[in-house]
Amino acid sequence: MKLSSFYSIYYKHRVDKAKFILKIYIFFILPFSYLLNLFFLPKVKNLDKINDDSFNNKSLDFLLEYFGSDKAKKVFDQYPKPIKRKKKLIDGHGYSEFYEKYLKIYKNIECNILELGSFNGNAMAAIFFYLNKSNIYSGDIYPDIFRYKSERIKNFFIDCSSENSINDKIINNNLSYDIIIEDAGHFLKDQIICLFMCFKKLKSKGVYIVEELNFPDTREDMRKNCSGPTLKQILNKVISNEEFNSIYINEEDKKYFLNHYNSIEIFMGKQGNDIAFIKKK
């Protein structure tokens, strides 16, 4: 983990709100806190060297809990600073049963998965074993905090708030994907541009997944300086066959989505947050 990533994840929000003296104090302790936390940061694991026999026939929820993803029903909290993480199970989002419904058809067949918002990579470590022939492409604004490696995993930088970054890293490459998982910043604009730009990169019969779909509807910080409607409102209008408009969607991408989506299902997880599964024709 780079110092810049450590600062952005754990201290920037504090600095933005702090008064002058507190800012000075934070910047003074920052290098010491960083070095101390490096000792507690999990080492990068090579998944190719793990014997996966013990994972055979395990549920996706078991694997997600084992590797520490909050998609599981229970999880060890992965979001505090490494030095403050505790070995105590807490409630996760419980998205695992919905994921399993859509992902089980890809078991034992080769498929391409794109993940936007990988964080430590715990979810993809679980899916690596659940879909044991998958090729995984995990992107994040802080790729240096990814804690896994494999011949089947490619980790890269992407800024999901930037159309230029999405074009450069996804749209302009030759890959297409069976599964796209958007679990990045959850901001109103980001959710919309990711879906409507990336949907064309999804293979026929593929599935596009949006986690914490309701964040822009329920959290002011997720819609700050953004114009509605939210993606949840847009998807509900699509389901109801109603017209919608957004300053973040161009007409070409809108038309493509409406002509190529097959179904939209929205579920609520254990913590009251929504997850959307969008199937392509």
C-alpha positions in Angstrom: 0.0 0.0 0.0 1.3 3.4 -1.0 1.4 6.3 1.5 -0.8 8.3 -0.8 -3.4 5.6 -0.8 -3.2 5.1 2.9 -3.7 8.9 3.4 -6.7 9.1 0.9 -8.5 6.1 2.4 -8.0 6.7 6.2 -7.1 10.4 6.7 -8.2 12.7 3.9 -11.8 12.9 5.1 -10.5 13.9 8.5 -8.2 16.6 7.1 -11.0 18.0 5.0 -13.0 18.7 8.1 -10.2 19.5 10.6 -9.2 22.9 11.8 -5.6 24.2 11.2 -4.0 22.8 14.3 -5.5 19.4 13.9 -4.4 19.3 10.3 -0.8 19.9 11.4 -1.1 17.1 14.0 -2.5 14.6 11.4 0.3 15.3 8.9 2.8 15.0 11.7 1.6 11.5 12.8 0.7 10.3 9.3 4.1 8.7 8.4 4.4 7.0 11.7 0.8 5.6 11.5 1.5 4.5 7.9 4.7 2.6 8.9 3.0 1.0 11.9 0.0 -0.2 9.8 2.3 -1.7 7.2 3.2 -4.4 9.8 -0.5 -5.4 10.1 -1.3 -5.2 6.4 -2.1 -8.7 5.1 0.6 -10.1 2.8 -0.2 -10.6 -0.9 -1.5 -14.1 -1.5 -0.8 -16.1 -4.6 -4.1 -17.9 -5.2 -2.5 -20.3 -7.7 -0.5 -21.8 -4.9 -3.5 -22.5 -2.7 -4.9 -26.1 -2.9 -8.5 -25.6 -3.8 -9.7 -29.1 -3.0 -11.0 -27.9 0.4 -13.2 -25.3 -1.5 -14.9 -27.9 -3.8 -18.6 -27.8 -3.5 -18.6 -24.9 -1.1 -21.3 -22.3 -1.3 -20.4 -18.8 -2.5 -21.4 -17.4 0.9 -18.8 -19.7 2.6 -16.1 -18.5 0.2 -17.0 -14.9 0.6 -16.9 -15.2 4.4 -13.7 -17.1 4.3 -11.9 -14.5 2.3 -13.5 -11.6 4.1 -15.9 -10.0 1.6 -18.8 -8.0 2.9 -20.9 -9.6 0.2 -21.3 -12.5 2.7 -23.9 -12.8 5.4 -21.1 -12.6 8.0 -17.7 -11.0 7.7 -14.7 -9.7 9.5 -14.7 -5.9 9.0 -12.1 -5.1 6.3 -12.5 -1.3 6.3 -10.7 -0.1 9.5 -7.0 0.6 9.3 -5.1 -2.7 9.4 -3.9 -2.2 12.9 -7.6 -1.9 14.1 -9.1 -4.8 12.3 -10.7 -7.3 14.7 -11.4 -11.1 14.3 -15.0 -10.6 15.2 -17.8 -11.5 12.7 -20.3 -8.8 12.0 -23.2 -8.7 9.6 -22.3 -8.4 5.9 -24.5 -7.2 3.1 -25.7 -10.8 2.5 -25.7 -10.4 -1.3 -24.2 -13.9 -1.6 -27.5 -15.7 -2.3 -28.4 -13.3 -5.1 -24.9 -13.6 -6.6 -25.1 -17.4 -6.5 -28.4 -17.3 -8.4 -26.8 -15.5 -11.3 -23.2 -16.9 -11.1 -23.8 -20.6 -10.8 -24.4 -21.0 -14.5 -20.7 -20.0 -15.0 -19.3 -22.8 -12.8 -16.7 -25.0 -14.6 -16.8 -22.9 -17.8 -14.4 -20.2 -19.0 -15.7 -16.7 -18.4 -14.5 -13.1 -18.1 -15.3 -11.1 -15.1 -14.8 -7.3 -14.7 -14.9 -5.9 -11.2 -15.0 -2.1 -10.7 -14.1 -1.2 -7.1 -11.9 -4.1 -6.0 -10.6 -2.7 -2.7 -8.5 -5.5 -1.1 -9.7 -8.1 -3.6 -11.5 -10.3 -1.1 -14.6 -10.8 -3.2 -12.6 -11.8 -6.3 -10.5 -14.2 -4.2 -13.8 -16.0 -3.4 -15.1 -15.9 -6.9 -11.7 -17.1 -8.2 -12.5 -20.5 -6.5 -16.2 -20.5 -7.0 -15.8 -19.9 -10.8 -12.6 -21.9 -11.2 -12.1 -21.2 -14.9 -12.8 -17.5 -14.7 -10.5 -14.7 -15.9 -10.8 -11.8 -13.5 -10.1 -8.1 -14.3 -10.2 -6.1 -11.1 -10.0 -2.3 -11.3 -9.8 0.3 -8.5 -8.6 3.8 -7.9 -6.1 2.3 -5.4 -4.9 -0.8 -7.1 -1.9 -1.0 -4.7 -4.1 -2.2 -1.9 -5.1 -5.4 -3.8 -3.9 -8.3 -1.7 -4.0 -11.2 -4.2 -2.3 -12.4 -7.3 -2.8 -15.1 -9.9 -2.3 -15.9 -13.6 -6.1 -15.6 -13.8 -6.3 -12.1 -12.2 -5.3 -8.8 -13.7 -5.4 -5.8 -11.3 -5.4 -2.3 -12.7 -6.1 1.4 -12.0 -9.4 2.9 -13.0 -11.2 6.0 -11.9 -14.9 5.2 -12.2 -15.9 8.9 -11.9 -14.0 9.7 -15.1 -15.4 8.9 -18.6 -11.9 9.3 -20.0 -10.6 6.6 -17.6 -13.5 4.3 -18.4 -12.8 4.8 -22.1 -9.1 4.2 -21.7 -9.3 1.1 -19.5 -12.4 -0.6 -20.6 -14.2 0.7 -23.7 -11.1 0.9 -25.9 -9.7 -2.6 -25.3 -10.6 -5.8 -27.1 -12.1 -7.6 -24.1 -15.8 -8.4 -23.5 -17.2 -9.7 -20.3 -19.7 -12.3 -19.1 -20.0 -10.6 -15.7 -19.5 -7.0 -14.8 -19.6 -6.0 -11.1 -19.8 -2.3 -10.2 -18.9 -1.8 -6.5 -16.9 1.4 -6.8 -17.6 4.8 -5.2 -21.4 4.4 -5.3 -21.8 8.1 -6.3 -24.8 9.1 -8.3 -22.9 10.1 -11.5 -20.4 7.2 -11.2 -23.1 4.5 -11.1 -24.8 5.9 -14.1 -21.8 6.4 -16.4 -20.4 3.0 -15.5 -23.5 1.2 -16.5 -24.4 3.1 -19.6 -20.8 3.2 -20.9 -19.8 -0.4 -20.0 -23.0 -2.2 -20.9 -21.8 -2.5 -24.5 -18.8 -4.5 -23.3 -21.0 -7.1 -21.7 -21.5 -10.3 -23.7 -24.9 -11.5 -24.8 -26.7 -13.3 -22.0 -24.2 -11.7 -19.5 -25.1 -9.9 -16.3 -24.2 -6.5 -15.0 -24.4 -6.0 -11.2 -24.6 -2.7 -9.3 -24.0 -2.9 -5.5 -25.4 -0.3 -3.0 -27.7 0.9 -5.8 -29.7 3.0 -3.2 -26.8 4.9 -1.8 -27.4 8.1 -3.9 -31.1 7.9 -2.9 -30.4 7.6 0.9 -27.0 9.4 1.4 -26.5 13.0 0.6 -22.7 12.6 0.3 -23.3 10.2 -2.6 -25.2 12.7 -4.6 -23.3 15.9 -3.7 -22.9 18.2 -6.7 -24.8 15.7 -8.9 -28.1 16.1 -10.8 -30.9 13.5 -10.6 -32.4 11.1 -11.4 -30.5 8.4 -9.6 -29.6 5.1 -11.2 -32.2 3.3 -9.0 -34.9 5.8 -10.2 -33.8 5.2 -13.8 -33.9 1.4 -13.6 -37.4 1.6 -12.0 -38.5 3.7 -14.9 -37.1 1.2 -17.4 -38.9 -1.6 -15.6 -42.1 0.4 -15.8 -41.5 1.3 -19.4 -41.4 5.0 -18.6 -39.2 7.6 -20.3 -36.1 8.9 -18.5 -33.4 11.5 -19.1 -30.0 12.1 -17.5 -27.3 14.6 -18.2 -24.8 11.8 -17.7 -26.2 9.5 -20.5 -25.7 10.2 -24.2 -28.5 9.2 -26.6 -26.4 6.5 -28.3 -25.7 4.7 -25.0 -29.3 5.1 -23.8 -30.6 3.6 -27.0 -28.1 0.7 -26.9 -29.1 -0.1 -23.3 -32.8 -0.1 -23.9 -32.4 -2.2 -27.0 -30.2 -4.8 -25.4 -31.2 -5.3 -21.8 -33.3 -8.3 -21.1 -34.3 -8.1 -17.4 -33.7 -6.1 -14.3 -34.0 -7.4 -10.7 -33.4 -5.4 -7.6 -32.9 -7.1 -4.2 -32.3 -5.8 -0.7 -29.4 -7.1 1.3 -29.2 -7.7 5.1 -28.1 -4.1 5.8 -31.0 -2.6 3.9 -29.0 -1.7 0.8 -30.0 -2.6 -2.7 -28.2 -4.6 -5.4 -29.3 -4.7 -9.0 -28.8 -7.6 -11.5 -29.3 -6.5 -15.2 -29.3 -9.3 -17.8 -28.4 -8.7 -21.4 -30.3 -10.2 -24.3 
